[in-house]
Amino acid sequence: MPDTVHTLLVATDGTITDLHLSTNDTAQLTQIHRALGDDAEALHYVHGTDGANTVAFVAEIREGQPPNLYAALALHFLLPQAAITDVRGPVVFAGFTREGRLANLSEDAVRAIRAVEPEIPGTFPAIVRTAH
């Protein structure tokens, strides 16, 4: 899919879904809105040491949304020096360029985010169960 931007949607039960967004800015906003159930707000920007950048989008209105431990852990893996953030509702992770356009997630970001996906939705991911 050369005319798409690869992103990941992390649901509150830990299910991770590949989203292939349009390269058109207006269509991207619509697709992200649909995935989050509301207009998007950037929760965190991660500037990787390898030059790859990641943004975590959440719904603007998060009141009443369940906690998303999986997305919080993914953010912690992307930003190890940061405390675990209170994340609520689904989260879309996307790469971004210096110009602020959405881009494909880096392979390192995809690995870090996918590490939190549990074998059974709603259970602890293996990385939490085996960490010492």
DRENPA-3360 file (N, C-alpha, C; in nm, 2 decimals, always signed):
BEGIN
1 = MPDTVHTL = +0.08/-0.12/+0.00/+0.00/+0.00/+0.00/+0.09/+0.12/+0.00 ~ +0.14/+0.17/-0.11/+0.23/+0.28/-0.12/+0.17/+0.41/-0.09 ~ +0.04/+0.43/-0.11/-0.02/+0.56/-0.09/-0.09/+0.56/+0.04 ~ -0.04/+0.50/+0.14/-0.09/+0.51/+0.28/+0.02/+0.53/+0.38 ~ -0.03/+0.56/+0.50/+0.07/+0.58/+0.61/+0.03/+0.48/+0.72 ~ +0.13/+0.40/+0.75/+0.11/+0.29/+0.85/+0.11/+0.34/+0.99 ~ +0.00/+0.32/+1.06/-0.01/+0.36/+1.20/-0.06/+0.24/+1.28 ~ -0.07/+0.25/+1.41/-0.12/+0.14/+1.50/-0.23/+0.20/+1.59;
9 = LVATDGTI = -0.34/+0.13/+1.60/-0.44/+0.16/+1.70/-0.43/+0.07/+1.82 ~ -0.42/+0.12/+1.94/-0.41/+0.04/+2.06/-0.54/+0.06/+2.13 ~ -0.62/-0.05/+2.14/-0.75/-0.05/+2.21/-0.73/-0.07/+2.36 ~ -0.83/-0.04/+2.44/-0.82/-0.04/+2.58/-0.81/-0.19/+2.63 ~ -0.84/-0.29/+2.55/-0.82/-0.43/+2.59/-0.68/-0.48/+2.54 ~ -0.60/-0.39/+2.48/-0.47/-0.43/+2.44/-0.46/-0.48/+2.29 ~ -0.58/-0.49/+2.23/-0.58/-0.53/+2.09/-0.51/-0.42/+2.01 ~ -0.42/-0.46/+1.92/-0.35/-0.37/+1.83/-0.38/-0.39/+1.69;
17 = TDLHLSTN = -0.43/-0.29/+1.62/-0.47/-0.30/+1.48/-0.39/-0.21/+1.39 ~ -0.35/-0.26/+1.28/-0.28/-0.18/+1.18/-0.38/-0.09/+1.11 ~ -0.35/+0.03/+1.11/-0.43/+0.13/+1.03/-0.35/+0.18/+0.92 ~ -0.40/+0.18/+0.80/-0.33/+0.24/+0.69/-0.41/+0.37/+0.65 ~ -0.36/+0.48/+0.69/-0.43/+0.61/+0.67/-0.39/+0.66/+0.53 ~ -0.48/+0.74/+0.48/-0.46/+0.81/+0.35/-0.34/+0.90/+0.36 ~ -0.29/+0.94/+0.25/-0.18/+1.04/+0.26/-0.24/+1.18/+0.25 ~ -0.37/+1.19/+0.23/-0.45/+1.32/+0.22/-0.48/+1.36/+0.37;
25 = DTAQLTQI = -0.44/+1.48/+0.40/-0.46/+1.53/+0.54/-0.60/+1.53/+0.59 ~ -0.69/+1.57/+0.50/-0.83/+1.57/+0.54/-0.89/+1.43/+0.56 ~ -0.85/+1.34/+0.48/-0.89/+1.20/+0.49/-0.83/+1.14/+0.62 ~ -0.70/+1.18/+0.65/-0.64/+1.13/+0.77/-0.72/+1.17/+0.89 ~ -0.76/+1.30/+0.90/-0.83/+1.34/+1.01/-0.96/+1.27/+1.03 ~ -1.03/+1.24/+0.92/-1.15/+1.16/+0.93/-1.13/+1.02/+0.97 ~ -1.02/+0.96/+0.92/-0.99/+0.82/+0.96/-0.95/+0.81/+1.11 ~ -0.87/+0.91/+1.16/-0.83/+0.91/+1.30/-0.95/+0.93/+1.39;
33 = HRALGDDA = -1.04/+1.03/+1.35/-1.16/+1.06/+1.42/-1.25/+0.93/+1.43 ~ -1.26/+0.86/+1.33/-1.34/+0.73/+1.33/-1.27/+0.63/+1.42 ~ -1.14/+0.62/+1.42/-1.07/+0.52/+1.50/-1.08/+0.55/+1.65 ~ -1.08/+0.68/+1.68/-1.09/+0.73/+1.82/-1.23/+0.75/+1.87 ~ -1.32/+0.77/+1.78/-1.46/+0.81/+1.82/-1.48/+0.95/+1.86 ~ -1.38/+1.04/+1.82/-1.38/+1.18/+1.85/-1.27/+1.25/+1.78 ~ -1.27/+1.38/+1.79/-1.15/+1.45/+1.73/-1.03/+1.41/+1.80 ~ -0.92/+1.42/+1.73/-0.79/+1.37/+1.79/-0.72/+1.49/+1.86;
41 = EALHYVHG = -0.64/+1.45/+1.96/-0.55/+1.54/+2.03/-0.42/+1.47/+2.05 ~ -0.31/+1.54/+2.03/-0.18/+1.47/+2.05/-0.15/+1.47/+2.20 ~ -0.13/+1.35/+2.25/-0.10/+1.32/+2.39/+0.05/+1.34/+2.42 ~ +0.13/+1.28/+2.33/+0.27/+1.28/+2.35/+0.34/+1.28/+2.21 ~ +0.45/+1.35/+2.20/+0.54/+1.35/+2.09/+0.67/+1.28/+2.14 ~ +0.72/+1.18/+2.06/+0.84/+1.11/+2.10/+0.94/+1.14/+1.98 ~ +1.05/+1.20/+2.02/+1.16/+1.22/+1.93/+1.27/+1.12/+1.95 ~ +1.27/+1.02/+1.86/+1.37/+0.91/+1.88/+1.51/+0.94/+1.85;
49 = TDGANTVA = +1.60/+0.88/+1.92/+1.74/+0.90/+1.90/+1.79/+0.87/+1.76 ~ +1.71/+0.78/+1.69/+1.75/+0.74/+1.56/+1.69/+0.83/+1.45 ~ +1.63/+0.94/+1.50/+1.56/+1.04/+1.41/+1.42/+1.01/+1.37 ~ +1.37/+0.89/+1.42/+1.23/+0.86/+1.39/+1.14/+0.93/+1.50 ~ +1.03/+0.99/+1.46/+0.94/+1.05/+1.55/+0.81/+0.98/+1.56 ~ +0.75/+0.98/+1.68/+0.62/+0.91/+1.70/+0.53/+1.01/+1.77 ~ +0.40/+1.01/+1.73/+0.30/+1.08/+1.81/+0.19/+0.99/+1.85 ~ +0.14/+1.01/+1.97/+0.03/+0.93/+2.02/-0.10/+1.02/+2.02;
57 = FVAEIREG = -0.20/+0.98/+1.95/-0.32/+1.06/+1.94/-0.43/+0.99/+2.03 ~ -0.50/+1.07/+2.11/-0.61/+1.03/+2.19/-0.74/+1.11/+2.15 ~ -0.85/+1.07/+2.19/-0.97/+1.15/+2.17/-0.97/+1.27/+2.26 ~ -1.02/+1.38/+2.20/-1.02/+1.51/+2.28/-1.10/+1.49/+2.41 ~ -1.21/+1.43/+2.40/-1.30/+1.41/+2.52/-1.27/+1.27/+2.57 ~ -1.21/+1.26/+2.68/-1.17/+1.13/+2.74/-1.25/+1.09/+2.86 ~ -1.33/+1.19/+2.91/-1.41/+1.16/+3.02/-1.50/+1.03/+3.00 ~ -1.50/+0.95/+3.10/-1.57/+0.83/+3.09/-1.51/+0.71/+3.01;
65 = QPPNLYAA = -1.39/+0.74/+2.95/-1.32/+0.64/+2.88/-1.25/+0.55/+2.97 ~ -1.24/+0.42/+2.95/-1.16/+0.33/+3.03/-1.01/+0.36/+3.02 ~ -0.93/+0.33/+3.13/-0.79/+0.34/+3.12/-0.73/+0.25/+3.01 ~ -0.62/+0.29/+2.95/-0.55/+0.22/+2.85/-0.41/+0.19/+2.89 ~ -0.40/+0.08/+2.98/-0.27/+0.04/+3.03/-0.17/+0.01/+2.92 ~ -0.22/-0.05/+2.82/-0.14/-0.10/+2.71/-0.07/+0.02/+2.63 ~ -0.15/+0.12/+2.60/-0.09/+0.24/+2.54/+0.00/+0.31/+2.63 ~ -0.03/+0.32/+2.76/+0.06/+0.38/+2.86/+0.19/+0.31/+2.86;
73 = LALHFLLP = +0.19/+0.17/+2.86/+0.31/+0.10/+2.86/+0.39/+0.12/+2.73 ~ +0.32/+0.13/+2.62/+0.39/+0.15/+2.49/+0.46/+0.29/+2.50 ~ +0.39/+0.39/+2.55/+0.45/+0.52/+2.56/+0.58/+0.51/+2.65 ~ +0.57/+0.43/+2.76/+0.68/+0.42/+2.85/+0.80/+0.35/+2.78 ~ +0.77/+0.25/+2.69/+0.88/+0.19/+2.62/+0.94/+0.28/+2.52 ~ +0.86/+0.37/+2.46/+0.91/+0.47/+2.37/+0.98/+0.59/+2.43 ~ +0.94/+0.62/+2.56/+1.00/+0.72/+2.64/+1.04/+0.67/+2.77 ~ +1.14/+0.59/+2.78/+1.18/+0.52/+2.91/+1.20/+0.61/+3.02;
81 = QAAITDVR = +1.25/+0.73/+3.00/+1.28/+0.82/+3.11/+1.15/+0.88/+3.17 ~ +1.04/+0.87/+3.10/+0.91/+0.93/+3.14/+0.83/+0.84/+3.24 ~ +0.76/+0.90/+3.32/+0.67/+0.82/+3.41/+0.56/+0.76/+3.33 ~ +0.49/+0.66/+3.37/+0.38/+0.60/+3.30/+0.26/+0.70/+3.31 ~ +0.21/+0.74/+3.19/+0.11/+0.84/+3.18/-0.03/+0.78/+3.20 ~ -0.12/+0.86/+3.25/-0.27/+0.82/+3.26/-0.33/+0.83/+3.12 ~ -0.35/+0.72/+3.05/-0.40/+0.72/+2.92/-0.54/+0.66/+2.93 ~ -0.64/+0.73/+2.86/-0.77/+0.68/+2.86/-0.82/+0.67/+2.72;
89 = GPVVFAGF = -0.89/+0.56/+2.69/-0.95/+0.54/+2.56/-0.85/+0.49/+2.46 ~ -0.89/+0.46/+2.34/-0.80/+0.41/+2.23/-0.70/+0.51/+2.20 ~ -0.58/+0.46/+2.14/-0.47/+0.55/+2.11/-0.43/+0.51/+1.97 ~ -0.40/+0.61/+1.88/-0.34/+0.59/+1.75/-0.20/+0.64/+1.76 ~ -0.11/+0.55/+1.73/+0.04/+0.59/+1.72/+0.07/+0.60/+1.57 ~ +0.14/+0.71/+1.54/+0.18/+0.74/+1.40/+0.32/+0.80/+1.41 ~ +0.39/+0.79/+1.30/+0.52/+0.86/+1.28/+0.48/+1.00/+1.23 ~ +0.58/+1.09/+1.24/+0.57/+1.22/+1.18/+0.70/+1.28/+1.14;
97 = TREGRLAN = +0.69/+1.37/+1.04/+0.81/+1.43/+0.98/+0.84/+1.56/+1.05 ~ +0.96/+1.62/+1.02/+1.00/+1.75/+1.07/+0.89/+1.85/+1.03 ~ +0.83/+1.83/+0.92/+0.73/+1.93/+0.87/+0.60/+1.91/+0.94 ~ +0.58/+1.81/+1.02/+0.46/+1.79/+1.09/+0.36/+1.70/+1.02 ~ +0.40/+1.64/+0.91/+0.31/+1.55/+0.84/+0.32/+1.41/+0.90 ~ +0.21/+1.34/+0.89/+0.21/+1.20/+0.94/+0.29/+1.11/+0.85 ~ +0.36/+1.01/+0.91/+0.45/+0.92/+0.84/+0.43/+0.78/+0.89 ~ +0.49/+0.69/+0.82/+0.49/+0.55/+0.87/+0.56/+0.55/+1.01;
105 = LSEDAVRA = +0.52/+0.46/+1.09/+0.59/+0.43/+1.22/+0.72/+0.37/+1.19 ~ +0.82/+0.40/+1.26/+0.95/+0.33/+1.24/+0.94/+0.19/+1.29 ~ +1.03/+0.10/+1.24/+1.03/-0.04/+1.29/+1.05/-0.05/+1.44 ~ +1.14/+0.03/+1.49/+1.16/+0.03/+1.64/+1.03/+0.07/+1.72 ~ +0.96/+0.17/+1.67/+0.83/+0.21/+1.73/+0.73/+0.10/+1.72 ~ +0.72/+0.03/+1.61/+0.62/-0.08/+1.59/+0.66/-0.19/+1.69 ~ +0.79/-0.22/+1.70/+0.83/-0.33/+1.79/+0.79/-0.29/+1.94 ~ +0.82/-0.17/+1.98/+0.79/-0.13/+2.11/+0.64/-0.13/+2.14;
113 = IRAVEPEI = +0.56/-0.09/+2.05/+0.42/-0.08/+2.07/+0.36/-0.22/+2.07 ~ +0.40/-0.30/+1.97/+0.35/-0.44/+1.97/+0.39/-0.53/+2.09 ~ +0.50/-0.49/+2.16/+0.54/-0.57/+2.27/+0.44/-0.57/+2.39 ~ +0.35/-0.47/+2.38/+0.25/-0.46/+2.49/+0.12/-0.54/+2.46 ~ +0.11/-0.59/+2.34/-0.02/-0.66/+2.30/-0.02/-0.80/+2.37 ~ -0.13/-0.82/+2.45/-0.14/-0.95/+2.52/-0.19/-1.06/+2.43 ~ -0.16/-1.18/+2.47/-0.20/-1.30/+2.39/-0.35/-1.31/+2.39 ~ -0.41/-1.28/+2.51/-0.56/-1.28/+2.52/-0.60/-1.13/+2.56;
121 = PGTFPAIV = -0.68/-1.07/+2.48/-0.72/-0.93/+2.51/-0.77/-0.91/+2.65 ~ -0.72/-0.81/+2.71/-0.76/-0.77/+2.85/-0.68/-0.83/+2.96 ~ -0.58/-0.92/+2.92/-0.49/-0.98/+3.02/-0.35/-0.90/+3.01 ~ -0.26/-0.94/+3.11/-0.13/-0.87/+3.11/-0.05/-0.92/+2.99 ~ +0.02/-0.83/+2.92/+0.11/-0.87/+2.81/+0.23/-0.95/+2.87 ~ +0.28/-1.04/+2.78/+0.39/-1.12/+2.82/+0.51/-1.04/+2.88 ~ +0.54/-0.93/+2.82/+0.65/-0.85/+2.87/+0.64/-0.80/+3.01 ~ +0.51/-0.79/+3.06/+0.49/-0.75/+3.20/+0.50/-0.87/+3.29;
129 = RTAH = +0.45/-0.99/+3.24/+0.45/-1.11/+3.32/+0.60/-1.16/+3.34 ~ +0.69/-1.13/+3.24/+0.82/-1.19/+3.25/+0.93/-1.09/+3.29 ~ +0.89/-0.96/+3.31/+0.99/-0.86/+3.35/+1.04/-0.89/+3.49 ~ +1.16/-0.87/+3.52/+1.22/-0.88/+3.65/+1.28/-0.75/+3.70;
% end
